[in-house]
Amino acid sequence: MSNFFLYLTSILLIMAGLAAILYKRNLIKIVIALNILEAGVNLLFITLGYRPGGTAPIFTMAPELEGLSMVLPTPQALILTNIVIGFATTALMLTFAVLTHRHNDTMDIRNLRGVESND
């Protein structure tokens, strides 16, 4: 039953992140929404790699023990890589937001210079 709540939480985080990306106009809020979306995807991958009663994949006496169920190490490695990449992209997006504010004096994406209005 706990897997259901993890799946539900990850789907809610992904949906909240997507909704905020689509409807928010402030650059900082868009960066935060991308981080929420990333957290939802990370939680989903970790939940998919979970095995009930599983042991850590780094275990020295694993060949001697029969019937040992191990957790998949691949999603864990991918999530660690995704966390590092997410940190770097967040820093880059925040740098672009600061530079955009410095040159346009606004954080609203509708009021940026050089952006045509679709109204």
DSSP file (Angstrom, degrees, kcal/mol; ACC not computed):
  #  RESIDUE AA STRUCTURE BP1 BP2  ACC     N-H-->O    O-->H-N    N-H-->O    O-->H-N    TCO  KAPPA ALPHA  PHI   PSI    X-CA   Y-CA   Z-CA
    1    1 A M     >        0   0    0      0, 0.0     4,-1.2     0, 0.0     3,-0.2   0.000 360.0 360.0 360.0 -28.7    0.0    0.0    0.0
    2    2 A S  H  >  +     0   0    0      1,-0.2     4,-1.8     2,-0.2     5,-0.1   0.827 360.0  60.1 -69.8 -28.8    2.9    2.4    0.6
    3    3 A N  H  > S+     0   0    0      1,-0.2     4,-2.7     2,-0.2    -1,-0.2   0.880 100.0  57.0 -62.7 -36.5    4.0    2.0   -3.1
    4    4 A F  H  > S+     0   0    0     -3,-0.2     4,-2.6     1,-0.2    -1,-0.2   0.914 107.2  47.1 -59.8 -43.2    0.6    3.4   -4.0
    5    5 A F  H  X S+     0   0    0     -4,-1.2     4,-2.5     2,-0.2    -1,-0.2   0.853 111.4  51.2 -69.3 -33.9    1.2    6.6   -2.0
    6    6 A L  H  X S+     0   0    0     -4,-1.8     4,-2.4     2,-0.2    -2,-0.2   0.919 112.3  46.0 -67.8 -42.5    4.7    7.0   -3.5
    7    7 A Y  H  X S+     0   0    0     -4,-2.7     4,-2.4     2,-0.2    -2,-0.2   0.922 114.2  48.8 -63.3 -43.5    3.3    6.7   -7.0
    8    8 A L  H  X S+     0   0    0     -4,-2.6     4,-2.4    -5,-0.2    -2,-0.2   0.912 111.9  48.9 -62.9 -43.3    0.5    9.1   -6.2
    9    9 A T  H  X S+     0   0    0     -4,-2.5     4,-2.4     2,-0.2    -1,-0.2   0.906 111.5  49.0 -64.2 -41.8    2.9   11.6   -4.6
   10   10 A S  H  X S+     0   0    0     -4,-2.4     4,-2.3     2,-0.2    -2,-0.2   0.910 112.0  48.4 -66.5 -40.2    5.2   11.4   -7.6
   11   11 A I  H  X S+     0   0    0     -4,-2.4     4,-2.6     2,-0.2    -2,-0.2   0.907 111.9  50.0 -65.2 -41.1    2.3   11.9  -10.1
   12   12 A L  H  X S+     0   0    0     -4,-2.4     4,-2.6     2,-0.2    -2,-0.2   0.898 110.8  49.4 -64.0 -40.1    1.0   14.9   -8.0
   13   13 A L  H  X S+     0   0    0     -4,-2.4     4,-2.4     2,-0.2    -2,-0.2   0.915 112.3  47.9 -64.6 -41.8    4.5   16.5   -7.9
   14   14 A I  H  X S+     0   0    0     -4,-2.3     4,-2.4     2,-0.2    -2,-0.2   0.926 114.1  46.5 -64.8 -43.7    4.9   16.0  -11.7
   15   15 A M  H  X S+     0   0    0     -4,-2.6     4,-2.5     2,-0.2    -2,-0.2   0.897 112.6  49.5 -66.8 -39.9    1.4   17.5  -12.3
   16   16 A A  H  X S+     0   0    0     -4,-2.6     4,-2.2     2,-0.2    -1,-0.2   0.904 112.1  48.9 -65.3 -40.7    2.0   20.4  -10.0
   17   17 A G  H  X S+     0   0    0     -4,-2.4     4,-2.1    -5,-0.2    -2,-0.2   0.920 112.9  46.8 -64.5 -43.6    5.4   21.2  -11.6
   18   18 A L  H  X S+     0   0    0     -4,-2.4     4,-2.1     2,-0.2    -2,-0.2   0.911 112.3  50.0 -64.7 -42.3    3.9   21.1  -15.1
   19   19 A A  H  X S+     0   0    0     -4,-2.5     4,-2.1     1,-0.2     5,-0.2   0.908 111.7  48.1 -63.2 -41.4    0.9   23.2  -14.2
   20   20 A A  H  X S+     0   0    0     -4,-2.2     4,-2.1     1,-0.2    -1,-0.2   0.880 110.1  52.0 -68.2 -36.5    3.2   25.8  -12.6
   21   21 A I  H  < S+     0   0    0     -4,-2.1    -1,-0.2     1,-0.2    -2,-0.2   0.906 114.6  43.5 -63.7 -40.1    5.5   25.9  -15.6
   22   22 A L  H  < S+     0   0    0     -4,-2.1    -2,-0.2    -5,-0.2    -1,-0.2   0.843 124.5  30.7 -75.1 -33.5    2.5   26.5  -17.9
   23   23 A Y  H  < S+     0   0    0     -4,-2.1     2,-0.2    -5,-0.2    -2,-0.2   0.632  96.7  87.9-107.9 -15.1    0.7   29.1  -15.8
   24   24 A K     <  -     0   0    0     -4,-2.1     0, 0.0    -5,-0.2     0, 0.0  -0.611  46.9-171.3 -86.7 148.0    3.3   31.1  -13.9
   25   25 A R        +     0   0    0     -2,-0.2    84,-2.3    83,-0.0     2,-0.4   0.519  56.6  96.7-113.3 -11.7    5.0   34.1  -15.6
   26   26 A N  B  >  -A  108   0A   0     82,-0.2     4,-1.8     1,-0.1    82,-0.2  -0.665  69.0-140.4 -83.4 134.1    7.7   34.8  -13.1
   27   27 A L  H  > S+     0   0    0     80,-1.7     4,-1.9    -2,-0.4     5,-0.1   0.876 101.4  51.4 -63.4 -39.1   11.1   33.4  -14.0
   28   28 A I  H  > S+     0   0    0      1,-0.2     4,-2.2     2,-0.2    -1,-0.2   0.902 109.3  50.7 -66.0 -40.1   12.0   32.4  -10.4
   29   29 A K  H  > S+     0   0    0      1,-0.2     4,-2.2     2,-0.2    -1,-0.2   0.851 108.2  53.1 -66.4 -33.1    8.7   30.6  -10.0
   30   30 A I  H  X S+     0   0    0     -4,-1.8     4,-2.1     2,-0.2    -1,-0.2   0.894 108.4  49.8 -67.6 -39.3    9.3   28.7  -13.3
   31   31 A V  H  X S+     0   0    0     -4,-1.9     4,-1.7     2,-0.2    -2,-0.2   0.911 111.6  48.5 -64.4 -42.0   12.7   27.5  -12.0
   32   32 A I  H  X S+     0   0    0     -4,-2.2     4,-2.1     1,-0.2    -2,-0.2   0.893 109.5  53.1 -64.2 -39.4   11.1   26.4   -8.7
   33   33 A A  H  X S+     0   0    0     -4,-2.2     4,-2.4     1,-0.2    -1,-0.2   0.883 106.7  52.1 -64.1 -38.0    8.4   24.6  -10.8
   34   34 A L  H  X S+     0   0    0     -4,-2.1     4,-2.3     2,-0.2    -1,-0.2   0.873 108.5  51.2 -65.0 -35.8   11.1   22.8  -12.8
   35   35 A N  H  X S+     0   0    0     -4,-1.7     4,-2.2     2,-0.2    -2,-0.2   0.882 109.7  49.6 -67.6 -37.7   12.7   21.7   -9.5
   36   36 A I  H  X S+     0   0    0     -4,-2.1     4,-2.0     2,-0.2    -2,-0.2   0.913 111.1  49.7 -65.8 -42.0    9.4   20.3   -8.3
   37   37 A L  H  X S+     0   0    0     -4,-2.4     4,-2.1     1,-0.2    -2,-0.2   0.908 110.4  50.6 -61.1 -42.5    8.9   18.5  -11.6
   38   38 A E  H  X S+     0   0    0     -4,-2.3     4,-2.6     1,-0.2    -2,-0.2   0.892 108.0  52.3 -63.5 -40.1   12.4   17.0  -11.2
   39   39 A A  H  X S+     0   0    0     -4,-2.2     4,-2.4     1,-0.2    -1,-0.2   0.887 108.8  51.1 -63.9 -38.2   11.7   15.8   -7.7
   40   40 A G  H  X S+     0   0    0     -4,-2.0     4,-2.1     2,-0.2    -2,-0.2   0.903 111.0  47.2 -65.0 -41.0    8.6   14.1   -8.9
   41   41 A V  H  X S+     0   0    0     -4,-2.1     4,-2.4     2,-0.2    -2,-0.2   0.911 112.1  50.6 -66.9 -41.7   10.5   12.3  -11.6
   42   42 A N  H  X S+     0   0    0     -4,-2.6     4,-2.3     1,-0.2     5,-0.2   0.924 111.1  48.3 -60.8 -44.4   13.2   11.3   -9.2
   43   43 A L  H  X S+     0   0    0     -4,-2.4     4,-2.3     1,-0.2    -1,-0.2   0.883 110.1  52.6 -64.2 -37.9   10.7    9.9   -6.8
   44   44 A L  H  X S+     0   0    0     -4,-2.1     4,-2.1     2,-0.2    -2,-0.2   0.925 110.7  46.3 -63.7 -44.6    9.0    8.0   -9.5
   45   45 A F  H  X S+     0   0    0     -4,-2.4     4,-1.6     2,-0.2    -2,-0.2   0.897 113.0  48.9 -66.1 -40.2   12.2    6.3  -10.7
   46   46 A I  H  < S+     0   0    0     -4,-2.3     4,-0.5     1,-0.2    -1,-0.2   0.897 111.6  50.3 -65.8 -38.9   13.2    5.4   -7.1
   47   47 A T  H >< S+     0   0    0     -4,-2.3     3,-0.8     1,-0.2    -2,-0.2   0.882 108.5  52.1 -66.3 -37.6    9.7    4.0   -6.5
   48   48 A L  H 3< S+     0   0    0     -4,-2.1    -1,-0.2     1,-0.2    -2,-0.2   0.831 109.8  49.7 -66.7 -31.0   10.0    1.9   -9.7
   49   49 A G  T 3< S+     0   0    0     -4,-1.6    23,-1.2    -5,-0.1    -1,-0.2   0.492  87.1 111.3 -86.1  -2.9   13.3    0.5   -8.6
   50   50 A Y    <   -     0   0    0     -3,-0.8    -3,-0.0    -4,-0.5    21,-0.0  -0.482  46.0-169.8 -75.4 140.6   12.1   -0.5   -5.1
   51   51 A R    >   -     0   0    0     -2,-0.2     3,-2.1    18,-0.1    20,-0.1  -0.986  27.7-117.5-129.4 120.4   11.8   -4.2   -4.3
   52   52 A P  T 3  S+     0   0    0      0, 0.0     3,-0.1     0, 0.0    17,-0.0  -0.332 100.1   9.2 -60.0 131.7   10.0   -5.2   -1.0
   53   53 A G  T 3  S+     0   0    0      1,-0.2    16,-0.4    -2,-0.0     2,-0.1   0.619  98.0 151.5  75.6  13.3   12.4   -7.0    1.3
   54   54 A G    <   -     0   0    0     -3,-2.1    16,-0.3    16,-0.1     2,-0.2  -0.378  37.2-137.4 -79.7 156.1   15.3   -6.1   -0.9
   55   55 A T  B     -b   70   0B   0     14,-2.1    16,-2.5     1,-0.1     4,-0.1  -0.681  36.0 -82.4-105.9 162.5   18.9   -5.7    0.3
   56   56 A A        -     0   0    0     -2,-0.2    -1,-0.1    14,-0.2    16,-0.0  -0.353  38.1-124.3 -61.8 144.2   21.3   -3.0   -0.7
   57   57 A P  S    S+     0   0    0      0, 0.0     2,-1.0     0, 0.0    -1,-0.1   0.683  98.1  75.2 -69.4 -15.9   23.1   -3.8   -4.0
   58   58 A I        +     0   0    0      4,-0.0     2,-0.3    15,-0.0    -2,-0.1  -0.817  61.8 136.8 -98.1  99.2   26.5   -3.5   -2.5
   59   59 A F    >   -     0   0    0     -2,-1.0     3,-1.0     1,-0.1    -4,-0.0  -0.952  42.5-154.3-148.2 119.2   26.8   -6.7   -0.4
   60   60 A T  T 3  S+     0   0    0     -2,-0.3    -1,-0.1     1,-0.3    -2,-0.0   0.792  91.3  47.0 -73.8 -29.4   30.0   -8.8   -0.4
   61   61 A M  T >> S+     0   0    0      1,-0.2     4,-0.9     2,-0.1     3,-0.6   0.058  74.4 119.9-101.1  26.5   28.5  -12.3    0.4
   62   62 A A  G X4  +     0   0    0     -3,-1.0     3,-0.7     1,-0.2     6,-0.2   0.871  68.7  54.9 -62.6 -40.7   25.7  -12.1   -2.1
   63   63 A P  G 34 S+     0   0    0      0, 0.0    -1,-0.2     0, 0.0    -2,-0.1   0.813 106.0  53.9 -65.2 -25.4   26.7  -15.2   -4.2
   64   64 A E  G <4 S+     0   0    0     -3,-0.6     2,-0.6     2,-0.0    -2,-0.2   0.733  96.6  74.8 -79.5 -22.1   26.7  -17.4   -1.1
   65   65 A L  S X< S-     0   0    0     -4,-0.9     3,-0.6    -3,-0.7     2,-0.3  -0.816  71.3-153.5 -97.9 121.9   23.2  -16.5    0.0
   66   66 A E  T 3  S+     0   0    0     -2,-0.6     3,-0.1     1,-0.2    -2,-0.0  -0.671  75.7  23.9 -92.0 147.9   20.4  -18.1   -2.1
   67   67 A G  T 3  S+     0   0    0     -2,-0.3     2,-0.4     1,-0.3    -1,-0.2   0.646  81.3 153.3  77.5  14.4   17.0  -16.4   -2.4
   68   68 A L    <   -     0   0    0     -3,-0.6     2,-0.6    -6,-0.2    -1,-0.3  -0.653  33.0-151.6 -81.3 127.7   18.4  -13.0   -1.7
   69   69 A S        -     0   0    0     -2,-0.4   -14,-2.1   -16,-0.4     2,-0.3  -0.881  13.7-165.2-102.1 121.5   16.4  -10.2   -3.2
   70   70 A M  B     -b   55   0B   0     -2,-0.6     2,-0.2   -16,-0.3   -14,-0.2  -0.795  21.9-115.3-108.8 150.1   18.4   -7.1   -4.1
   71   71 A V        -     0   0    0    -16,-2.5   -21,-0.1    -2,-0.3   -22,-0.1  -0.540  43.8 -98.6 -75.0 144.9   17.1   -3.6   -4.9
   72   72 A L     >  -     0   0    0    -23,-1.2     4,-0.6    -2,-0.2    -1,-0.1  -0.501  30.2-161.8 -67.8 125.7   18.0   -2.5   -8.5
   73   73 A P  H  > S+     0   0    0      0, 0.0     4,-2.1     0, 0.0     5,-0.2   0.710  76.8  75.3 -81.8 -19.2   21.1   -0.3   -8.5
   74   74 A T  H  > S+     0   0    0      1,-0.2     4,-2.4     2,-0.2     5,-0.2   0.926  94.5  47.2 -63.8 -47.5   20.5    1.3  -11.9
   75   75 A P  H  > S+     0   0    0      0, 0.0     4,-2.3     0, 0.0    -1,-0.2   0.878 111.6  53.2 -61.6 -34.0   17.6    3.7  -10.9
   76   76 A Q  H  X S+     0   0    0     -4,-0.6     4,-2.1     2,-0.2    -2,-0.2   0.918 110.3  46.3 -65.8 -41.9   19.7    4.8   -7.9
   77   77 A A  H  X S+     0   0    0     -4,-2.1     4,-2.0     1,-0.2    -1,-0.2   0.898 112.7  50.4 -66.5 -40.1   22.7    5.6  -10.1
   78   78 A L  H  X S+     0   0    0     -4,-2.4     4,-2.4     1,-0.2    -2,-0.2   0.888 110.1  50.0 -65.3 -38.1   20.5    7.4  -12.6
   79   79 A I  H  X S+     0   0    0     -4,-2.3     4,-2.4     2,-0.2    -2,-0.2   0.897 108.0  52.5 -69.7 -39.4   18.9    9.5   -9.8
   80   80 A L  H  X S+     0   0    0     -4,-2.1     4,-1.6     1,-0.2    -1,-0.2   0.918 112.6  45.9 -60.1 -41.5   22.2   10.5   -8.4
   81   81 A T  H  X S+     0   0    0     -4,-2.0     4,-2.4     1,-0.2    -2,-0.2   0.897 111.4  52.3 -65.9 -40.2   23.3   11.6  -11.8
   82   82 A N  H  X S+     0   0    0     -4,-2.4     4,-2.6     1,-0.2    -2,-0.2   0.845 105.6  54.6 -66.0 -34.0   20.0   13.4  -12.3
   83   83 A I  H  X S+     0   0    0     -4,-2.4     4,-2.1     2,-0.2    -1,-0.2   0.917 110.4  45.9 -65.0 -42.6   20.4   15.3   -9.0
   84   84 A V  H  X S+     0   0    0     -4,-1.6     4,-2.0     2,-0.2    -2,-0.2   0.924 115.0  46.2 -66.4 -44.6   23.8   16.6  -10.1
   85   85 A I  H  X S+     0   0    0     -4,-2.4     4,-2.6     1,-0.2     5,-0.2   0.894 111.4  53.1 -65.6 -38.8   22.5   17.6  -13.5
   86   86 A G  H  X S+     0   0    0     -4,-2.6     4,-2.2     1,-0.2    -1,-0.2   0.882 107.5  51.3 -62.6 -38.9   19.5   19.2  -11.9
   87   87 A F  H  X S+     0   0    0     -4,-2.1     4,-2.1     2,-0.2    -1,-0.2   0.920 111.7  47.1 -63.8 -43.0   21.7   21.3   -9.6
   88   88 A A  H  X S+     0   0    0     -4,-2.0     4,-2.1     1,-0.2    -2,-0.2   0.912 113.5  46.9 -66.6 -42.7   23.7   22.5  -12.6
   89   89 A T  H  X S+     0   0    0     -4,-2.6     4,-2.7     2,-0.2    -1,-0.2   0.861 110.7  53.0 -69.3 -33.7   20.7   23.4  -14.7
   90   90 A T  H  X S+     0   0    0     -4,-2.2     4,-2.5    -5,-0.2     5,-0.2   0.919 109.5  48.6 -64.5 -42.9   19.1   25.2  -11.8
   91   91 A A  H  X S+     0   0    0     -4,-2.1     4,-1.9     1,-0.2    -2,-0.2   0.904 113.0  48.2 -62.8 -40.3   22.2   27.3  -11.2
   92   92 A L  H  X S+     0   0    0     -4,-2.1     4,-2.3     2,-0.2    -2,-0.2   0.912 111.9  48.5 -66.7 -42.7   22.3   28.1  -15.0
   93   93 A M  H  X S+     0   0    0     -4,-2.7     4,-2.2     1,-0.2    -2,-0.2   0.890 111.3  49.9 -65.6 -38.9   18.6   29.0  -15.1
   94   94 A L  H  X S+     0   0    0     -4,-2.5     4,-2.3     2,-0.2    -1,-0.2   0.870 109.2  52.6 -67.2 -35.1   18.9   31.2  -12.0
   95   95 A T  H  X S+     0   0    0     -4,-1.9     4,-2.4     2,-0.2    -2,-0.2   0.921 109.9  48.1 -63.8 -43.4   21.9   32.9  -13.6
   96   96 A F  H  X S+     0   0    0     -4,-2.3     4,-2.5     1,-0.2    -2,-0.2   0.881 110.2  52.7 -63.4 -37.2   19.8   33.6  -16.7
   97   97 A A  H  X S+     0   0    0     -4,-2.2     4,-2.3     2,-0.2    -2,-0.2   0.909 110.0  47.5 -65.0 -41.6   17.0   34.9  -14.6
   98   98 A V  H  X S+     0   0    0     -4,-2.3     4,-2.2     2,-0.2    -2,-0.2   0.924 114.0  47.0 -65.4 -43.6   19.4   37.4  -12.8
   99   99 A L  H  X S+     0   0    0     -4,-2.4     4,-2.0     2,-0.2    -2,-0.2   0.880 111.3  51.8 -65.8 -37.4   20.8   38.5  -16.1
  100  100 A T  H  X S+     0   0    0     -4,-2.5     4,-2.3     2,-0.2     6,-0.4   0.911 111.1  47.3 -63.9 -42.5   17.3   38.9  -17.6
  101  101 A H  H  X S+     0   0    0     -4,-2.3     4,-1.9     1,-0.2    -2,-0.2   0.884 110.6  52.9 -65.7 -37.6   16.3   41.0  -14.6
  102  102 A R  H  < S+     0   0    0     -4,-2.2    -1,-0.2     1,-0.2    -2,-0.2   0.884 118.0  35.3 -66.0 -38.1   19.4   43.1  -14.9
  103  103 A H  H  < S+     0   0    0     -4,-2.0    -2,-0.2    -5,-0.1    -1,-0.2   0.749 131.5  27.9 -89.5 -25.4   18.9   43.9  -18.6
  104  104 A N  H  < S-     0   0    0     -4,-2.3    -3,-0.2     2,-0.2    -2,-0.2   0.530  89.6-133.7-114.5  -9.2   15.0   44.1  -18.7
  105  105 A D  S  < S+     0   0    0     -4,-1.9     2,-0.3    -5,-0.3    -4,-0.2   0.791  76.7  85.2  56.9  31.3   14.2   45.3  -15.1
  106  106 A T        -     0   0    0     -6,-0.4    -2,-0.2     1,-0.1    -1,-0.2  -0.989  58.7-159.7-154.6 152.6   11.4   42.6  -14.9
  107  107 A M        +     0   0    0     -2,-0.3   -80,-1.7    -3,-0.1     2,-0.4   0.399  67.1 105.6-108.0  -3.0   11.0   39.0  -14.1
  108  108 A D  B >   -A   26   0A   0    -82,-0.2     3,-1.1     1,-0.1   -82,-0.2  -0.669  63.9-148.9 -81.5 126.2    7.7   38.7  -15.9
  109  109 A I  G >  S+     0   0    0    -84,-2.3     3,-0.6    -2,-0.4    -1,-0.1   0.695  94.6  61.7 -71.5 -16.4    8.1   36.8  -19.2
  110  110 A R  G 3  S+     0   0    0      1,-0.2    -1,-0.3   -85,-0.2     5,-0.1   0.721 103.5  49.5 -78.5 -20.1    5.4   38.8  -20.8
  111  111 A N  G <  S+     0   0    0     -3,-1.1    -1,-0.2     2,-0.1    -2,-0.2   0.201  79.1 126.5-105.3  15.9    7.2   42.1  -20.4
  112  112 A L    X   -     0   0    0     -3,-0.6     3,-1.2    -4,-0.1     2,-0.2  -0.489  64.8-112.1 -75.2 143.3   10.6   41.1  -21.8
  113  113 A R  T 3  S+     0   0    0      1,-0.2     3,-0.1    -2,-0.2    -1,-0.1  -0.525 100.8  25.4 -72.6 139.9   12.1   43.3  -24.5
  114  114 A G  T 3  S+     0   0    0      1,-0.3     2,-0.6    -2,-0.2    -1,-0.2   0.440  91.9 116.5  87.5   0.0   12.3   41.6  -27.9
  115  115 A V    <   -     0   0    0     -3,-1.2    -1,-0.3    -5,-0.1     2,-0.2  -0.907  62.4-134.0-103.9 122.8    9.4   39.1  -27.2
  116  116 A E        -     0   0    0     -2,-0.6     2,-0.3    -3,-0.1    -4,-0.1  -0.473  18.1-121.0 -76.8 144.7    6.4   39.6  -29.4
  117  117 A S        -     0   0    0     -2,-0.2    -1,-0.1     1,-0.1    -7,-0.0  -0.671  14.8-163.2 -86.5 138.4    3.0   39.7  -27.9
  118  118 A N              0   0    0     -2,-0.3    -1,-0.1     1,-0.2    -2,-0.0   0.255 360.0 360.0-100.4  10.1    0.4   37.1  -29.0
  119  119 A D              0   0    0      0, 0.0    -1,-0.2     0, 0.0    -2,-0.0   0.485 360.0 360.0 -73.8 360.0   -2.5   39.0  -27.6
